[in-house]
Amino acid sequence: MITMESTMKQKIKDYVKCAVGNRFTLGRHLAMGLSPLLGFIEYSITKKFPVASVGLFEAGFFSLFMTNYGLDTLNTYKKTKEHIQQHKTIDPRFKDKYSKLYCNQVGIKLAAEEAGLEHLI
């Protein structure tokens, strides 16, 4: 039986997989996550407002916002998984349609690797 909790866990796992696979998204998440530590260190040394950490957080946040939080990678990953389930392969026309942008290329690559079809990429 599929529960709401299990589907939510799967959605989170899929997003994390895509966020880690997409180096730009990973870097932006790390920038936001590490900025409080940088702020603590910066304040400890200078005893002034931690400008660098705020700048790092804002750069990470706004660049994630501008790239739709890496959801293009996730959406292409899901579409590719569905395509593979239906066709048992990756049609070159499908790949050509979605592989123009880096985020989409990562989504296709992740789904292909998961299905053991990385040789088609």
Buried (B, 14 or more C-beta within 10 A) or exposed (E): EEEEEEEEEEEEEBBEBBBBBBEBBBEBBEBBEBBEEBBEEBEEEEEEEBEEBBEBBEBBBEBBEEBEBBBBBBBBBBBBBEBBEEEEEBEEEBBEEBBEEBBBBBBBBBBBEBBEBEEBB
